[in-house]
Amino acid sequence: MDALDKALEKNGADAFVMIGSSDNADMRYLTHFITTDPVVYIKKKGEEGVIVVSQMEYERAGREAIVPVITRAEAGLIRILDEEPDRWRAMARMIAEYVKGGVLVPLMFPYGLGIGISEYSRIIVDNGTIGMMRAKKRRDEIVSIQHVQRATEAAMELAIDLIRSSKPKKGILFRGRDPLTSEAVQLVIRELLQKKGCNAWDTIVSCGKDTALPHVRGSGPLQECEPIVIDISPRDEASGYYSDMTRTVSKGIPESEIREMYIAVRDAQDLAAACIKPGIPGSTVHQAVVDLFKERGYTTGTEGFTHNLGHGVGLEVHELPTLGPGGEKLVRGNVITNEPGLYYNRFGGVRIENIGVVSRTGHRCLTQFPRELVI
Protein backbone atom coordinates (compact mmCIF):
# COMPACT_ATOMS: atom_id res chain seq x y z
CA MET A 1 0.00 0.00 0.00
CA ASP A 2 1.51 3.35 -1.02
CA ALA A 3 1.48 6.51 1.10
CA LEU A 4 -1.62 7.96 -0.54
CA ASP A 5 -3.58 4.74 -0.09
CA LYS A 6 -2.55 4.72 3.57
CA ALA A 7 -3.75 8.32 3.92
CA LEU A 8 -7.08 7.40 2.30
CA GLU A 9 -7.45 4.42 4.61
CA LYS A 10 -6.57 6.48 7.69
CA ASN A 11 -9.04 9.26 6.81
CA GLY A 12 -11.86 7.01 5.61
CA ALA A 13 -11.83 8.63 2.16
CA ASP A 14 -12.37 7.06 -1.24
CA ALA A 15 -10.10 9.25 -3.37
CA PHE A 16 -7.43 11.92 -3.13
CA VAL A 17 -8.09 14.98 -5.30
CA MET A 18 -6.00 18.03 -6.12
CA ILE A 19 -6.13 20.74 -8.75
CA GLY A 20 -3.38 22.98 -10.06
CA SER A 21 -0.75 23.63 -12.71
CA SER A 22 2.79 22.30 -12.65
CA ASP A 23 3.74 25.39 -10.62
CA ASN A 24 2.28 23.32 -7.79
CA ALA A 25 5.21 21.12 -6.76
CA ASP A 26 2.91 18.33 -5.56
CA MET A 27 1.15 18.22 -8.93
CA ARG A 28 4.43 18.12 -10.84
CA TYR A 29 5.74 15.38 -8.55
CA LEU A 30 2.67 13.18 -9.00
CA THR A 31 2.20 13.67 -12.75
CA HIS A 32 5.42 15.03 -14.33
CA PHE A 33 3.08 16.98 -16.62
CA ILE A 34 4.19 20.58 -17.24
CA THR A 35 1.31 22.98 -17.80
CA THR A 36 0.37 26.54 -16.96
CA ASP A 37 -3.34 25.68 -16.86
CA PRO A 38 -4.80 23.80 -13.89
CA VAL A 39 -5.55 20.12 -14.25
CA VAL A 40 -7.37 17.81 -11.85
CA TYR A 41 -5.58 14.83 -10.29
CA ILE A 42 -7.75 12.04 -8.86
CA LYS A 43 -6.45 8.90 -7.18
CA LYS A 44 -9.06 6.42 -6.03
CA LYS A 45 -8.22 3.99 -3.24
CA GLY A 46 -6.26 1.03 -4.58
CA GLU A 47 -6.05 2.48 -8.09
CA GLU A 48 -3.54 4.48 -10.09
CA GLY A 49 -4.03 8.23 -10.15
CA VAL A 50 -5.34 9.95 -13.29
CA ILE A 51 -5.32 13.54 -14.52
CA VAL A 52 -8.28 15.26 -16.13
CA VAL A 53 -7.26 17.68 -18.90
CA SER A 54 -8.84 19.65 -21.72
CA GLN A 55 -9.24 18.02 -25.12
CA MET A 56 -6.55 20.37 -26.46
CA GLU A 57 -3.97 19.02 -23.97
CA TYR A 58 -5.01 15.38 -24.13
CA GLU A 59 -2.43 14.12 -26.63
CA ARG A 60 0.49 16.05 -25.11
CA ALA A 61 -0.43 14.96 -21.61
CA GLY A 62 -0.58 11.37 -22.82
CA ARG A 63 3.00 11.66 -24.01
CA GLU A 64 4.45 13.48 -21.01
CA ALA A 65 2.50 12.49 -17.89
CA ILE A 66 3.47 9.43 -15.87
CA VAL A 67 -0.17 8.73 -14.98
CA PRO A 68 -3.18 7.90 -17.20
CA VAL A 69 -4.98 10.84 -18.81
CA ILE A 70 -8.69 11.41 -19.43
CA THR A 71 -10.47 14.37 -20.97
CA ARG A 72 -12.95 16.59 -19.15
CA ALA A 73 -15.64 15.20 -21.40
CA GLU A 74 -14.77 11.63 -20.39
CA ALA A 75 -14.91 12.69 -16.74
CA GLY A 76 -18.41 14.09 -17.30
CA LEU A 77 -17.76 17.84 -17.20
CA ILE A 78 -19.28 18.69 -20.60
CA ARG A 79 -22.51 16.85 -19.74
CA ILE A 80 -22.72 18.54 -16.35
CA LEU A 81 -22.16 22.00 -17.87
CA ASP A 82 -25.42 21.56 -19.80
CA GLU A 83 -27.20 21.42 -16.44
CA GLU A 84 -24.90 23.63 -14.34
CA PRO A 85 -23.49 26.66 -16.20
CA ASP A 86 -21.30 27.79 -13.28
CA ARG A 87 -17.97 26.21 -14.25
CA TRP A 88 -16.60 25.82 -10.71
CA ARG A 89 -19.81 24.23 -9.42
CA ALA A 90 -19.78 21.96 -12.46
CA MET A 91 -16.17 21.00 -11.76
CA ALA A 92 -17.07 20.19 -8.15
CA ARG A 93 -19.93 17.99 -9.27
CA MET A 94 -17.71 16.26 -11.86
CA ILE A 95 -15.19 15.38 -9.13
CA ALA A 96 -17.87 14.15 -6.73
CA GLU A 97 -19.56 11.98 -9.35
CA TYR A 98 -16.23 10.54 -10.53
CA VAL A 99 -15.13 9.67 -6.98
CA LYS A 100 -18.50 8.46 -5.66
CA GLY A 101 -17.44 8.79 -2.04
CA GLY A 102 -15.38 10.72 0.47
CA VAL A 103 -12.80 13.12 -0.98
CA LEU A 104 -9.39 13.76 0.60
CA VAL A 105 -7.86 17.10 -0.45
CA PRO A 106 -4.56 18.87 0.31
CA LEU A 107 -4.42 21.76 2.76
CA MET A 108 -4.10 24.39 -0.01
CA PHE A 109 -7.06 23.11 -2.02
CA PRO A 110 -9.22 25.94 -3.51
CA TYR A 111 -11.81 26.88 -0.89
CA GLY A 112 -14.65 27.50 -3.34
CA LEU A 113 -14.15 24.18 -5.09
CA GLY A 114 -14.00 22.41 -1.76
CA ILE A 115 -17.31 23.98 -0.70
CA GLY A 116 -18.82 22.86 -4.02
CA ILE A 117 -17.63 19.27 -3.59
CA SER A 118 -19.00 19.20 -0.03
CA GLU A 119 -22.51 19.65 -1.42
CA TYR A 120 -22.22 16.18 -2.93
CA SER A 121 -19.54 14.33 -0.94
CA ARG A 122 -17.81 14.31 2.41
CA ILE A 123 -14.54 16.25 2.17
CA ILE A 124 -11.50 15.72 4.42
CA VAL A 125 -8.29 17.78 4.55
CA ASP A 126 -5.05 15.81 4.23
CA ASN A 127 -2.10 16.46 6.53
CA GLY A 128 0.74 16.86 4.03
CA THR A 129 1.05 13.34 2.63
CA ILE A 130 2.54 14.45 -0.72
CA GLY A 131 5.06 16.73 0.98
CA MET A 132 6.25 13.82 3.10
CA MET A 133 6.52 11.64 -0.01
CA ARG A 134 8.56 14.33 -1.78
CA ALA A 135 10.93 14.65 1.19
CA LYS A 136 12.47 11.25 0.44
CA LYS A 137 14.23 11.61 -2.89
CA ARG A 138 14.69 8.95 -5.54
CA ARG A 139 18.07 8.55 -7.20
CA ASP A 140 16.95 10.42 -10.33
CA GLU A 141 15.82 13.35 -8.19
CA ILE A 142 19.19 13.49 -6.45
CA VAL A 143 20.93 13.47 -9.84
CA SER A 144 18.74 16.40 -10.95
CA ILE A 145 19.63 18.36 -7.81
CA GLN A 146 23.34 17.59 -8.30
CA HIS A 147 23.08 18.98 -11.83
CA VAL A 148 21.64 22.26 -10.53
CA GLN A 149 24.27 22.38 -7.79
CA ARG A 150 27.10 22.22 -10.33
CA ALA A 151 25.54 25.19 -12.15
CA THR A 152 25.20 26.98 -8.80
CA GLU A 153 28.88 26.47 -8.06
CA ALA A 154 29.87 27.84 -11.46
CA ALA A 155 27.79 30.95 -10.77
CA MET A 156 29.26 31.32 -7.28
CA GLU A 157 32.79 31.03 -8.67
CA LEU A 158 32.08 33.72 -11.25
CA ALA A 159 30.63 36.06 -8.60
CA ILE A 160 33.52 35.60 -6.18
CA ASP A 161 36.10 36.02 -8.95
CA LEU A 162 34.42 39.28 -9.90
CA ILE A 163 34.68 40.54 -6.33
CA ARG A 164 38.23 39.24 -5.97
CA SER A 165 39.37 41.11 -9.08
CA SER A 166 37.77 44.39 -8.02
CA LYS A 167 39.90 47.34 -6.84
CA PRO A 168 39.12 49.22 -3.63
CA LYS A 169 38.96 53.02 -3.70
CA LYS A 170 38.15 54.82 -0.45
CA GLY A 171 36.46 51.72 0.91
CA ILE A 172 34.32 51.03 -2.19
CA LEU A 173 35.03 48.20 -4.62
CA PHE A 174 35.40 49.23 -8.26
CA ARG A 175 35.28 47.39 -11.54
CA GLY A 176 37.14 49.65 -13.91
CA ARG A 177 35.72 53.14 -13.47
CA ASP A 178 32.42 52.02 -12.00
CA PRO A 179 31.61 50.85 -8.48
CA LEU A 180 30.95 47.12 -8.26
CA THR A 181 27.37 46.83 -7.03
CA SER A 182 25.20 44.08 -5.60
CA GLU A 183 22.99 44.41 -8.67
CA ALA A 184 25.94 43.90 -11.04
CA VAL A 185 26.98 40.68 -9.28
CA GLN A 186 23.38 39.45 -9.19
CA LEU A 187 23.16 40.08 -12.94
CA VAL A 188 26.24 38.04 -13.85
CA ILE A 189 24.99 35.20 -11.63
CA ARG A 190 21.60 35.27 -13.32
CA GLU A 191 23.05 35.42 -16.84
CA LEU A 192 25.38 32.47 -16.28
CA LEU A 193 22.61 30.37 -14.77
CA GLN A 194 20.30 31.18 -17.68
CA LYS A 195 22.96 29.89 -20.07
CA LYS A 196 22.96 26.67 -18.06
CA GLY A 197 19.18 26.31 -18.26
CA CYS A 198 18.43 27.61 -14.77
CA ASN A 199 16.71 30.66 -13.35
CA ALA A 200 17.49 32.40 -10.07
CA TRP A 201 15.46 35.53 -9.43
CA ASP A 202 15.94 35.72 -5.66
CA THR A 203 19.74 35.81 -5.55
CA ILE A 204 21.18 37.60 -2.52
CA VAL A 205 24.35 39.68 -2.74
CA SER A 206 24.31 41.79 0.41
CA CYS A 207 27.16 43.68 2.04
CA GLY A 208 28.14 45.28 5.31
CA LYS A 209 25.43 45.86 7.89
CA ASP A 210 22.79 44.59 5.41
CA THR A 211 24.17 41.08 5.96
CA ALA A 212 22.71 41.16 9.48
CA LEU A 213 19.31 40.53 7.85
CA PRO A 214 19.49 37.03 6.32
CA HIS A 215 17.20 37.62 3.33
CA VAL A 216 17.97 41.22 2.34
CA ARG A 217 18.78 40.92 -1.40
CA GLY A 218 21.37 43.71 -1.29
CA SER A 219 21.79 46.88 -3.32
CA GLY A 220 24.38 49.50 -4.12
CA PRO A 221 28.19 49.46 -4.09
CA LEU A 222 30.06 46.64 -2.37
CA GLN A 223 32.55 47.65 0.27
CA GLU A 224 36.12 46.72 1.13
CA CYS A 225 36.79 44.65 4.28
CA GLU A 226 33.08 44.02 4.86
CA PRO A 227 31.15 40.73 4.83
CA ILE A 228 29.45 39.98 1.51
CA VAL A 229 26.79 37.26 1.67
CA ILE A 230 26.04 35.52 -1.65
CA ASP A 231 23.04 33.18 -1.56
CA ILE A 232 22.03 31.44 -4.80
CA SER A 233 18.99 29.13 -5.09
CA PRO A 234 18.41 28.37 -8.78
CA ARG A 235 15.79 26.17 -10.38
CA ASP A 236 16.50 23.98 -13.39
CA GLU A 237 13.94 24.83 -16.05
CA ALA A 238 13.86 21.31 -17.50
CA SER A 239 13.59 19.21 -14.34
CA GLY A 240 12.01 21.75 -11.99
CA TYR A 241 14.49 20.93 -9.21
CA TYR A 242 16.33 23.49 -7.06
CA SER A 243 19.62 23.70 -5.28
CA ASP A 244 20.69 26.18 -2.61
CA MET A 245 24.11 27.51 -1.61
CA THR A 246 25.55 30.44 0.37
CA ARG A 247 29.04 31.78 0.87
CA THR A 248 30.26 34.77 2.87
CA VAL A 249 33.38 36.52 1.59
CA SER A 250 35.29 39.75 2.15
CA LYS A 251 37.58 41.65 -0.19
CA GLY A 252 40.21 42.47 2.39
CA ILE A 253 40.41 41.50 6.05
CA PRO A 254 37.19 42.32 7.94
CA GLU A 255 37.03 43.27 11.60
CA SER A 256 37.82 40.61 14.17
CA GLU A 257 34.18 40.06 15.16
CA ILE A 258 33.33 38.93 11.62
CA ARG A 259 36.39 36.69 11.45
CA GLU A 260 35.47 35.02 14.75
CA MET A 261 31.84 34.62 13.66
CA TYR A 262 33.03 32.98 10.44
CA ILE A 263 35.11 30.41 12.34
CA ALA A 264 32.16 29.61 14.61
CA VAL A 265 29.78 29.21 11.65
CA ARG A 266 32.25 27.00 9.78
CA ASP A 267 32.74 24.81 12.86
CA ALA A 268 28.97 24.64 13.38
CA GLN A 269 28.49 23.45 9.82
CA ASP A 270 31.07 20.71 10.31
CA LEU A 271 29.44 19.65 13.58
CA ALA A 272 26.00 19.49 11.95
CA ALA A 273 27.31 17.41 9.05
CA ALA A 274 28.77 14.93 11.53
CA CYS A 275 25.44 14.69 13.40
CA ILE A 276 23.25 14.07 10.36
CA LYS A 277 22.15 10.46 9.84
CA PRO A 278 18.93 8.48 9.41
CA GLY A 279 16.75 8.39 12.51
CA ILE A 280 18.15 11.58 14.05
CA PRO A 281 15.52 14.33 14.44
CA GLY A 282 16.27 17.55 12.61
CA SER A 283 15.63 19.31 15.92
CA THR A 284 18.56 17.43 17.49
CA VAL A 285 20.98 18.57 14.79
CA HIS A 286 19.72 22.15 15.11
CA GLN A 287 20.16 22.06 18.89
CA ALA A 288 23.75 20.84 18.55
CA VAL A 289 24.52 24.02 16.61
CA VAL A 290 22.66 26.17 19.16
CA ASP A 291 24.82 24.61 21.90
CA LEU A 292 28.06 25.19 19.98
CA PHE A 293 27.19 28.84 19.41
CA LYS A 294 26.32 29.26 23.10
CA GLU A 295 29.72 27.84 24.07
CA ARG A 296 31.35 30.41 21.79
CA GLY A 297 29.35 33.26 23.35
CA TYR A 298 26.72 33.69 20.60
CA THR A 299 23.01 33.97 21.22
CA THR A 300 20.05 32.30 19.51
CA GLY A 301 16.88 34.29 18.93
CA THR A 302 16.42 37.85 17.70
CA GLU A 303 20.18 38.22 17.17
CA GLY A 304 22.93 35.69 16.65
CA PHE A 305 21.54 32.43 15.26
CA THR A 306 18.13 33.63 14.05
CA HIS A 307 16.85 30.86 11.76
CA ASN A 308 16.61 27.11 11.37
CA LEU A 309 19.78 25.20 10.60
CA GLY A 310 18.38 23.82 7.37
CA HIS A 311 15.51 22.61 5.23
CA GLY A 312 14.67 20.14 2.51
CA VAL A 313 15.25 21.03 -1.14
CA GLY A 314 13.59 19.54 -4.20
CA LEU A 315 10.79 20.79 -6.45
CA GLU A 316 10.58 23.66 -3.96
CA VAL A 317 13.55 25.47 -2.51
CA HIS A 318 12.06 25.12 0.98
CA GLU A 319 10.33 21.82 1.72
CA LEU A 320 10.44 18.96 4.22
CA PRO A 321 12.27 17.95 6.31
CA THR A 322 13.11 20.75 8.75
CA LEU A 323 16.34 21.12 10.65
CA GLY A 324 15.00 23.32 13.40
CA PRO A 325 12.89 23.19 16.58
CA GLY A 326 10.27 20.51 16.06
CA GLY A 327 12.15 19.07 13.09
CA GLU A 328 11.15 15.52 12.22
CA LYS A 329 13.37 12.43 12.06
CA LEU A 330 15.67 12.35 9.07
CA VAL A 331 15.43 9.43 6.66
CA ARG A 332 17.68 8.10 3.95
CA GLY A 333 17.09 10.04 0.76
CA ASN A 334 16.37 13.42 2.36
CA VAL A 335 18.15 16.25 0.55
CA ILE A 336 18.78 19.03 3.05
CA THR A 337 20.68 22.25 3.49
CA ASN A 338 23.19 22.78 6.27
CA GLU A 339 23.32 26.56 6.74
CA PRO A 340 24.30 27.90 10.13
CA GLY A 341 24.57 31.66 10.39
CA LEU A 342 25.22 34.46 12.86
CA TYR A 343 23.79 37.95 12.54
CA TYR A 344 24.44 41.07 14.61
CA ASN A 345 23.25 44.53 13.61
CA ARG A 346 26.45 46.22 14.80
CA PHE A 347 28.76 43.92 12.79
CA GLY A 348 26.81 42.26 10.00
CA GLY A 349 26.20 38.60 9.28
CA VAL A 350 27.92 35.39 8.24
CA ARG A 351 26.24 32.37 6.64
CA ILE A 352 27.71 29.29 4.96
CA GLU A 353 25.32 26.90 3.24
CA ASN A 354 25.93 23.46 1.76
CA ILE A 355 23.45 20.92 0.46
CA GLY A 356 23.65 17.19 1.01
CA VAL A 357 21.88 13.84 1.09
CA VAL A 358 21.06 11.77 4.15
CA SER A 359 22.77 8.51 3.26
CA ARG A 360 22.53 5.03 4.74
CA THR A 361 25.23 5.80 7.31
CA GLY A 362 25.32 9.58 7.58
CA HIS A 363 25.57 12.65 5.38
CA ARG A 364 26.89 12.96 1.82
CA CYS A 365 27.63 16.55 0.92
CA LEU A 366 26.74 17.51 -2.67
CA THR A 367 28.45 20.91 -2.45
CA GLN A 368 31.98 20.92 -3.86
CA PHE A 369 32.97 24.52 -3.27
CA PRO A 370 35.61 25.92 -0.92
CA ARG A 371 34.86 27.95 2.19
CA GLU A 372 37.04 31.02 2.51
CA LEU A 373 36.27 34.37 4.04
CA VAL A 374 39.06 36.64 2.80
CA ILE A 375 39.46 36.74 -0.99
C-alpha positions, 0 to 999 in steps of 0.5 A: 500500500503506497502513502496515498492509499494509507492516507485514504485508509486512515481518513476514511476517504475514497479518493485523493483529489488536487487541482493545479498547474505544474507550478504546484510542486505536488502536482508536478511530482505526481504527474510530471506533466508541465502545464500553466493551466490547472488540471485535476488529479484524482487517485481512487483507493487502490487504483492508479491516479489519473489527470483530467485535462482539456481536449486540447492538452489530451495528446500532449499529456498522454506523451508526457505524464506518468499517470493515465490521462482522461479528458474533461468530457470523459470525466463528465464535465461537458454533460454537467455544464449543460445542467450547471453553467457555473464552471466551478460548481460543475467542476465540483460535481464532476469530481464528486460523481467521478469519486462516488465517495469521500474526498481527501484534499490537500491543505491548499485546495481551492476553498470555493471548489472544496465547498462545491464538492462538499454539497455532494460528498464528504470532504477531508483535509489531508495532513501533508502526505505528498510533501512527506513523499517528496521529502524522500528523494529517488536517485533520479531526483538526487541526480537532478539536484546535483546537476543544478548544484554544479551550475550553482557552483559555477555561478558562485565562482564567477561572482567571487572572482568578480569581487576578488578582481575588483579594486578598492577606492576609499572603501568602495570596490570598483570594476574599472571606473564604476563601483561594483554593485550588488545588482551587477553581481546578481546580474552576472549570476543570473546570466550564467545560470540562464545559459545553463538552463536555470533561473534564479530571481531571488539571488542575494548579494548583500554587504556590510550591515545589510548582511545582518538581515538574512534575506535582504537581497542587497543593493548599491556598491560593495565595500572593502573589508566588509562581509558579503553574503552571496546566496544562490537558489536556482531552479533547473527549467527542464527538471524543476528541481532546485539547489541552494548555496551560500558563501560569505566573503570579504575583499580584504580582512574584515574586523575581528568580530566577523572573522570570529563569527566565520570560524564559529559558523564554519565549525557549526556546519562541520558539527551538523554534518557529523550529526546528520544520519537516518533516525536523528531528528532535525531538531537534534541537529539544530540544537547541537549548533545552538549549543556550539554557538552558546559555548562560543558566546553567541546567542540564539533568537532575535540576534545571533543564530536567528533561523533554522539550521536547514531545510529540505530542497527539491521541487521547492527550494524550501520543503520537508524535512526541517532542521529546526525546533520541532524538526522531524526524524531524518530518513535516507534520501532526504536532501537538506541544506546545512546553513548555520549563520550568525547575525548582529546589527552592529557587525553584520552577518555570516552564513555558509550553506551546503546541500547534502543527502542523508545517506545510509550511514550519515551525510553525503555533501553535494556541495563541492565549493571551498569555504574562505572568508578573505578573498 
